[in-house]
Amino acid sequence: MNNIIVNEELCSGCKTCFKACFIDIIKWDRATKKPVIAYPEECVQCMYCEINCPERAIKVIPDYQAYLFPRENLI
């Protein structure tokens, strides 16, 4: 599964990552005014959240192994 890390200390609560996520993986916690990674397994590794964060407070670590398929049956 993909790992999406939010550095709470660096996060300014600007909602840029929340707005950038077109898959709706990132939800917004109104109480803490911070992003919540709700569905990391559905992340498509577009990196929009990471690229657009002005504070560099979010990091996407893709799980490339999850996309591999058995190669034994290839001709």
Secondary structure, DSSP 4 states (H G I P E B T S, - for coil): --EEEE-TTT-----HHHHH-TT--EEEETTTTEEEE--GGG-----HHHHH-TT--EEEE--GGGG----TT--
